[in-house]
């Protein structure tokens, strides 16, 4: 089985007891020792371990428990650390649908060296798949989500993708010009999945989508449609983006749209 994770760094398989966030580094080290005792390359494992620690700038939130969930996209097994204690630490249906679309249309999308930003990246599955497909990814979310997001991205992309994903804070509608100046940042694609649900920041979300879209930027947005407010957001989205329905997934009530910002 082709895996981005080396066996030395692979977290527990689905179905194992959840681990506490304070224990994941210890369990990770234990896994390295087990690998080394069977003849694995101690020096290589230690180097990878050191790289992970040196690159990890954000600390995962101290939830009571995490689980390790396994996915397979773009020919790779991907292990995502999740917690049901936060909306931002769970892979939602829209992310699954978007990953499936990216995998099935990889040649058409041509992510190789493309500059991509994900809005509301959560635990990082979509950004991981985009990275595996060759993109230069910036994964964004709220501050309390960034630790687990970066942990998952590093574990699944280190030493097996052309570009190591970047993790940045992005609060919708706030300090956009300061943190993402248009003179310095351009994205070929903006990705978003299940960012529309019952919350009070939908106008700020749309403002952020518009701000990040420049001439040539393609926005791919997948969402499970649950509430009337979701469709109201879609109507507003269509007012500012030339919108194409790319795919529907009836079993999960997910729709996937492509948006190109309208220019007067």
SEBA-541862 format. One record per residue (C-alpha): residue in one letter; x, y, z. Coordinates in nm, 4 decimals. Layout:
BEGIN
@vexvo=a; px=X; py=Y; pz=Z
...
END
This chain:
BEGIN
@vexvo=x; px=0.0000; py=0.0000; pz=0.0000
@vexvo=x; px=0.1381; py=0.3355; pz=-0.1039
@vexvo=x; px=0.1471; py=0.5723; pz=0.1897
@vexvo=x; px=0.2746; py=0.9226; pz=0.2458
@vexvo=x; px=0.3344; py=0.8356; pz=0.6086
@vexvo=x; px=0.6277; py=0.6149; pz=0.6835
@vexvo=x; px=0.5398; py=0.3184; pz=0.9012
@vexvo=x; px=0.7435; py=0.4761; pz=1.1764
@vexvo=x; px=0.5181; py=0.7797; pz=1.1871
@vexvo=x; px=0.1834; py=0.6201; pz=1.1112
@vexvo=x; px=-0.0719; py=0.6881; pz=1.3877
@vexvo=x; px=-0.3024; py=0.4143; pz=1.5193
@vexvo=x; px=-0.5557; py=0.2657; pz=1.2848
@vexvo=x; px=-0.9242; py=0.3463; pz=1.3018
@vexvo=x; px=-1.0915; py=0.1613; pz=1.5833
@vexvo=x; px=-0.8083; py=0.1961; pz=1.8318
@vexvo=x; px=-0.8664; py=0.3718; pz=2.1622
@vexvo=x; px=-0.8683; py=0.7521; pz=2.1274
@vexvo=x; px=-0.5521; py=0.9204; pz=2.2421
@vexvo=x; px=-0.5206; py=1.2363; pz=2.4456
@vexvo=x; px=-0.3511; py=1.5329; pz=2.2749
@vexvo=x; px=-0.0875; py=1.5324; pz=2.5440
@vexvo=x; px=0.0020; py=1.1778; pz=2.4501
@vexvo=x; px=0.0244; py=1.1863; pz=2.0724
@vexvo=x; px=0.3871; py=1.2890; pz=2.0640
@vexvo=x; px=0.4743; py=1.0227; pz=2.3183
@vexvo=x; px=0.2862; py=0.7559; pz=2.1246
@vexvo=x; px=0.4566; py=0.8763; pz=1.8080
@vexvo=x; px=0.7978; py=0.8342; pz=1.9687
@vexvo=x; px=0.7013; py=0.4902; pz=2.0955
@vexvo=x; px=0.6077; py=0.3946; pz=1.7404
@vexvo=x; px=0.9507; py=0.5070; pz=1.6216
@vexvo=x; px=1.1202; py=0.2916; pz=1.8846
@vexvo=x; px=0.9138; py=-0.0089; pz=1.7859
@vexvo=x; px=1.0119; py=0.0391; pz=1.4259
@vexvo=x; px=1.3760; py=0.0831; pz=1.5137
@vexvo=x; px=1.3830; py=-0.2322; pz=1.7275
@vexvo=x; px=1.2831; py=-0.4365; pz=1.4239
@vexvo=x; px=1.5721; py=-0.3093; pz=1.2208
@vexvo=x; px=1.4297; py=0.0164; pz=1.0850
@vexvo=x; px=1.6599; py=0.3088; pz=1.0077
@vexvo=x; px=1.7030; py=0.4763; pz=1.3469
@vexvo=x; px=1.8844; py=0.7764; pz=1.2053
@vexvo=x; px=1.6225; py=0.8405; pz=0.9364
@vexvo=x; px=1.3389; py=0.8096; pz=1.1878
@vexvo=x; px=1.5073; py=1.0516; pz=1.4243
@vexvo=x; px=1.5659; py=1.3015; pz=1.1460
@vexvo=x; px=1.1988; py=1.2896; pz=1.0471
@vexvo=x; px=1.0986; py=1.3271; pz=1.4110
@vexvo=x; px=1.3248; py=1.6288; pz=1.4521
@vexvo=x; px=1.1881; py=1.7826; pz=1.1348
@vexvo=x; px=0.8318; py=1.7443; pz=1.2572
@vexvo=x; px=0.9069; py=1.9106; pz=1.5879
@vexvo=x; px=1.1030; py=2.1952; pz=1.4311
@vexvo=x; px=0.8285; py=2.2688; pz=1.1786
@vexvo=x; px=0.5355; py=2.2445; pz=1.4192
@vexvo=x; px=0.4694; py=2.6089; pz=1.5113
@vexvo=x; px=0.1167; py=2.5640; pz=1.6482
@vexvo=x; px=0.0140; py=2.3321; pz=1.9322
@vexvo=x; px=-0.3024; py=2.1189; pz=1.8926
@vexvo=x; px=-0.5890; py=2.2190; pz=2.1196
@vexvo=x; px=-0.6111; py=2.0147; pz=2.4379
@vexvo=x; px=-0.9281; py=1.8188; pz=2.3616
@vexvo=x; px=-1.0156; py=1.5212; pz=2.5834
@vexvo=x; px=-0.9534; py=1.2759; pz=2.3019
@vexvo=x; px=-0.8518; py=1.2435; pz=1.9400
@vexvo=x; px=-0.9088; py=0.9602; pz=1.6963
@vexvo=x; px=-0.7019; py=0.8650; pz=1.3933
@vexvo=x; px=-0.9167; py=0.8368; pz=1.0791
@vexvo=x; px=-0.7879; py=0.6796; pz=0.7581
@vexvo=x; px=-0.8662; py=0.8048; pz=0.4073
@vexvo=x; px=-0.7315; py=0.7198; pz=0.0655
@vexvo=x; px=-0.7089; py=0.9782; pz=-0.2121
@vexvo=x; px=-0.4676; py=1.0417; pz=-0.4981
@vexvo=x; px=-0.3144; py=0.6980; pz=-0.4500
@vexvo=x; px=-0.2063; py=0.7688; pz=-0.0915
@vexvo=x; px=-0.3277; py=0.6615; pz=0.2479
@vexvo=x; px=-0.3909; py=0.9704; pz=0.4581
@vexvo=x; px=-0.4299; py=0.9610; pz=0.8359
@vexvo=x; px=-0.6149; py=1.2540; pz=0.9908
@vexvo=x; px=-0.6240; py=1.3233; pz=1.3632
@vexvo=x; px=-0.9793; py=1.4311; pz=1.4482
@vexvo=x; px=-1.1862; py=1.5248; pz=1.7523
@vexvo=x; px=-1.5642; py=1.5496; pz=1.7756
@vexvo=x; px=-1.5197; py=1.8244; pz=2.0337
@vexvo=x; px=-1.4736; py=2.0908; pz=1.7645
@vexvo=x; px=-1.6366; py=2.1612; pz=1.4288
@vexvo=x; px=-1.2892; py=2.2468; pz=1.3028
@vexvo=x; px=-1.1383; py=1.9123; pz=1.3991
@vexvo=x; px=-1.3719; py=1.6866; pz=1.1991
@vexvo=x; px=-1.3745; py=1.5946; pz=0.8287
@vexvo=x; px=-1.7202; py=1.6877; pz=0.6975
@vexvo=x; px=-1.9035; py=1.5488; pz=0.3884
@vexvo=x; px=-1.8144; py=1.8477; pz=0.1709
@vexvo=x; px=-1.4437; py=1.7823; pz=0.2228
@vexvo=x; px=-1.4845; py=1.4188; pz=0.1189
@vexvo=x; px=-1.6699; py=1.5225; pz=-0.1960
@vexvo=x; px=-1.4149; py=1.7885; pz=-0.2845
@vexvo=x; px=-1.1256; py=1.5432; pz=-0.2383
@vexvo=x; px=-1.3022; py=1.2928; pz=-0.4611
@vexvo=x; px=-1.3466; py=1.5581; pz=-0.7296
@vexvo=x; px=-0.9836; py=1.6722; pz=-0.7065
@vexvo=x; px=-0.8678; py=1.3123; pz=-0.7416
@vexvo=x; px=-1.0927; py=1.2329; pz=-1.0365
@vexvo=x; px=-1.0115; py=1.5572; pz=-1.2240
@vexvo=x; px=-0.6443; py=1.5899; pz=-1.1347
@vexvo=x; px=-0.5272; py=1.6105; pz=-1.4963
@vexvo=x; px=-0.7858; py=1.8721; pz=-1.5891
@vexvo=x; px=-0.7206; py=2.0867; pz=-1.2802
@vexvo=x; px=-0.3409; py=2.0600; pz=-1.3168
@vexvo=x; px=-0.2472; py=2.1355; pz=-0.9575
@vexvo=x; px=0.1239; py=2.0852; pz=-1.0234
@vexvo=x; px=0.2956; py=2.3941; pz=-0.8743
@vexvo=x; px=-0.0394; py=2.5768; pz=-0.8626
@vexvo=x; px=-0.0839; py=2.8245; pz=-0.5777
@vexvo=x; px=-0.3835; py=2.7253; pz=-0.3687
@vexvo=x; px=-0.5470; py=2.8638; pz=-0.0550
@vexvo=x; px=-0.8031; py=2.6681; pz=0.1435
@vexvo=x; px=-1.0603; py=2.8577; pz=0.3481
@vexvo=x; px=-1.1677; py=2.6820; pz=0.6674
@vexvo=x; px=-0.9235; py=2.3949; pz=0.6243
@vexvo=x; px=-1.0265; py=2.2246; pz=0.9501
@vexvo=x; px=-0.8229; py=1.9074; pz=1.0105
@vexvo=x; px=-0.6584; py=1.9427; pz=0.6704
@vexvo=x; px=-0.7771; py=1.6582; pz=0.4473
@vexvo=x; px=-0.8442; py=1.8765; pz=0.1414
@vexvo=x; px=-0.5153; py=2.0653; pz=0.1755
@vexvo=x; px=-0.3314; py=1.7347; pz=0.2132
@vexvo=x; px=-0.4829; py=1.5979; pz=-0.1090
@vexvo=x; px=-0.4046; py=1.9214; pz=-0.2946
@vexvo=x; px=-0.0442; py=1.8992; pz=-0.1733
@vexvo=x; px=-0.0129; py=1.5376; pz=-0.2855
@vexvo=x; px=-0.1360; py=1.6498; pz=-0.6272
@vexvo=x; px=0.1575; py=1.8922; pz=-0.6457
@vexvo=x; px=0.0107; py=2.2237; pz=-0.5342
@vexvo=x; px=0.1689; py=2.4969; pz=-0.3250
@vexvo=x; px=-0.0917; py=2.5074; pz=-0.0502
@vexvo=x; px=-0.1781; py=2.7666; pz=0.2117
@vexvo=x; px=-0.4221; py=2.6142; pz=0.4625
@vexvo=x; px=-0.6150; py=2.8654; pz=0.6733
@vexvo=x; px=-0.8539; py=2.8588; pz=0.9659
@vexvo=x; px=-0.9213; py=3.0086; pz=1.3081
@vexvo=x; px=-0.6401; py=3.0157; pz=1.5669
@vexvo=x; px=-0.7680; py=2.7263; pz=1.7808
@vexvo=x; px=-0.7744; py=2.4968; pz=1.4766
@vexvo=x; px=-0.4234; py=2.5636; pz=1.3465
@vexvo=x; px=-0.2325; py=2.3260; pz=1.5752
@vexvo=x; px=-0.4161; py=2.0118; pz=1.4721
@vexvo=x; px=-0.4308; py=2.1324; pz=1.1120
@vexvo=x; px=-0.0546; py=2.1768; pz=1.0927
@vexvo=x; px=0.0087; py=1.8468; pz=1.2698
@vexvo=x; px=-0.2005; py=1.6571; pz=1.0132
@vexvo=x; px=-0.0451; py=1.8371; pz=0.7188
@vexvo=x; px=0.3113; py=1.7721; pz=0.8336
@vexvo=x; px=0.2469; py=1.4068; pz=0.9108
@vexvo=x; px=0.0930; py=1.3445; pz=0.5693
@vexvo=x; px=0.3138; py=1.5559; pz=0.3425
@vexvo=x; px=0.6628; py=1.5741; pz=0.4920
@vexvo=x; px=0.9156; py=1.4151; pz=0.2532
@vexvo=x; px=0.6491; py=1.3028; pz=0.0068
@vexvo=x; px=0.5195; py=1.6211; pz=-0.1600
@vexvo=x; px=0.6930; py=1.8736; pz=-0.3818
@vexvo=x; px=0.5827; py=2.1639; pz=-0.1622
@vexvo=x; px=0.5305; py=2.1627; pz=0.2148
@vexvo=x; px=0.1946; py=2.3271; pz=0.2955
@vexvo=x; px=0.1869; py=2.6564; pz=0.4817
@vexvo=x; px=-0.0568; py=2.7169; pz=0.7684
@vexvo=x; px=-0.1932; py=3.0657; pz=0.8363
@vexvo=x; px=-0.4600; py=3.2213; pz=1.0519
@vexvo=x; px=-0.7549; py=3.3612; pz=0.8597
@vexvo=x; px=-1.0536; py=3.5136; pz=1.0364
@vexvo=x; px=-1.3161; py=3.5750; pz=0.7704
@vexvo=x; px=-1.3493; py=3.9395; pz=0.6766
@vexvo=x; px=-1.0780; py=4.0634; pz=0.9137
@vexvo=x; px=-0.7365; py=4.2121; pz=0.8286
@vexvo=x; px=-0.7448; py=4.0681; pz=0.4778
@vexvo=x; px=-0.5305; py=4.3378; pz=0.3176
@vexvo=x; px=-0.2866; py=4.3286; pz=0.6082
@vexvo=x; px=-0.2394; py=3.9502; pz=0.6165
@vexvo=x; px=-0.2981; py=3.8688; pz=0.2497
@vexvo=x; px=-0.1994; py=4.1795; pz=0.0499
@vexvo=x; px=-0.3008; py=4.1424; pz=-0.3128
@vexvo=x; px=0.0314; py=4.2810; pz=-0.4255
@vexvo=x; px=0.2071; py=3.9811; pz=-0.2696
@vexvo=x; px=-0.0462; py=3.6997; pz=-0.2773
@vexvo=x; px=-0.2129; py=3.5459; pz=-0.5811
@vexvo=x; px=-0.3938; py=3.2119; pz=-0.5863
@vexvo=x; px=-0.4765; py=2.9986; pz=-0.8860
@vexvo=x; px=-0.7409; py=2.8187; pz=-0.6818
@vexvo=x; px=-0.9325; py=2.8940; pz=-0.3648
@vexvo=x; px=-1.0843; py=2.5836; pz=-0.2049
@vexvo=x; px=-1.3662; py=2.5671; pz=0.0487
@vexvo=x; px=-1.5783; py=2.2838; pz=0.1855
@vexvo=x; px=-1.8692; py=2.2910; pz=0.4304
@vexvo=x; px=-1.7935; py=2.6482; pz=0.5298
@vexvo=x; px=-2.1607; py=2.7381; pz=0.4949
@vexvo=x; px=-2.3835; py=2.6196; pz=0.7801
@vexvo=x; px=-2.5854; py=2.7813; pz=1.0577
@vexvo=x; px=-2.3530; py=3.0584; pz=1.1741
@vexvo=x; px=-2.3489; py=3.4373; pz=1.1778
@vexvo=x; px=-2.0468; py=3.5044; pz=0.9569
@vexvo=x; px=-2.1801; py=3.4233; pz=0.6107
@vexvo=x; px=-2.1459; py=3.7812; pz=0.4844
@vexvo=x; px=-1.7846; py=3.7915; pz=0.6060
@vexvo=x; px=-1.7226; py=3.4556; pz=0.4393
@vexvo=x; px=-1.8462; py=3.5879; pz=0.1060
@vexvo=x; px=-1.6372; py=3.9027; pz=0.1485
@vexvo=x; px=-1.3322; py=3.6815; pz=0.2046
@vexvo=x; px=-1.4059; py=3.4673; pz=-0.1007
@vexvo=x; px=-1.4367; py=3.7795; pz=-0.3153
@vexvo=x; px=-1.1188; py=3.9345; pz=-0.1747
@vexvo=x; px=-0.9071; py=3.6250; pz=-0.2403
@vexvo=x; px=-1.0305; py=3.5929; pz=-0.5992
@vexvo=x; px=-0.8319; py=3.7815; pz=-0.8603
@vexvo=x; px=-0.8440; py=3.7562; pz=-1.2401
@vexvo=x; px=-0.7760; py=3.3933; pz=-1.3251
@vexvo=x; px=-0.8570; py=3.2578; pz=-0.9770
@vexvo=x; px=-1.0924; py=2.9580; pz=-0.9701
@vexvo=x; px=-1.2952; py=2.9027; pz=-0.6535
@vexvo=x; px=-1.4069; py=2.5445; pz=-0.5833
@vexvo=x; px=-1.6717; py=2.5242; pz=-0.3117
@vexvo=x; px=-1.8313; py=2.2001; pz=-0.1897
@vexvo=x; px=-2.1090; py=2.2097; pz=0.0683
@vexvo=x; px=-2.3714; py=1.9908; pz=0.2241
@vexvo=x; px=-2.6963; py=2.1821; pz=0.1932
@vexvo=x; px=-2.8850; py=2.1537; pz=0.5222
@vexvo=x; px=-3.0694; py=2.4796; pz=0.5856
@vexvo=x; px=-3.2555; py=2.7499; pz=0.3955
@vexvo=x; px=-2.9710; py=2.9874; pz=0.4842
@vexvo=x; px=-2.7355; py=2.7692; pz=0.2800
@vexvo=x; px=-2.9416; py=2.8359; pz=-0.0318
@vexvo=x; px=-2.9660; py=3.2046; pz=0.0550
@vexvo=x; px=-2.5869; py=3.2161; pz=0.0647
@vexvo=x; px=-2.5745; py=3.0375; pz=-0.2714
@vexvo=x; px=-2.7986; py=3.3077; pz=-0.4209
@vexvo=x; px=-2.5623; py=3.5792; pz=-0.2957
@vexvo=x; px=-2.2650; py=3.3783; pz=-0.4210
@vexvo=x; px=-2.4149; py=3.3668; pz=-0.7702
@vexvo=x; px=-2.4550; py=3.7439; pz=-0.7698
@vexvo=x; px=-2.0794; py=3.7989; pz=-0.7511
@vexvo=x; px=-1.9415; py=3.4792; pz=-0.9076
@vexvo=x; px=-2.0068; py=3.3229; pz=-1.2455
@vexvo=x; px=-2.1192; py=2.9920; pz=-1.1016
@vexvo=x; px=-2.1119; py=2.6398; pz=-1.2455
@vexvo=x; px=-2.2466; py=2.3315; pz=-1.0727
@vexvo=x; px=-1.9662; py=2.0792; pz=-1.1221
@vexvo=x; px=-2.1019; py=1.7800; pz=-0.9340
@vexvo=x; px=-2.3765; py=1.6594; pz=-0.7019
@vexvo=x; px=-2.3527; py=1.3839; pz=-0.4441
@vexvo=x; px=-2.7139; py=1.2940; pz=-0.3516
@vexvo=x; px=-2.6128; py=1.0377; pz=-0.0896
@vexvo=x; px=-2.4564; py=1.3160; pz=0.1192
@vexvo=x; px=-2.6609; py=1.6153; pz=-0.0064
@vexvo=x; px=-2.3380; py=1.7806; pz=-0.1215
@vexvo=x; px=-2.3129; py=2.0132; pz=-0.4193
@vexvo=x; px=-1.9831; py=2.1263; pz=-0.5705
@vexvo=x; px=-1.9593; py=2.4624; pz=-0.7451
@vexvo=x; px=-1.6978; py=2.6446; pz=-0.9457
@vexvo=x; px=-1.6962; py=3.0212; pz=-0.9088
@vexvo=x; px=-1.5172; py=3.2831; pz=-1.1180
@vexvo=x; px=-1.5432; py=3.6354; pz=-0.9809
@vexvo=x; px=-1.7457; py=3.8675; pz=-1.2021
@vexvo=x; px=-1.5486; py=4.1661; pz=-1.3250
@vexvo=x; px=-1.7290; py=4.4790; pz=-1.4426
END
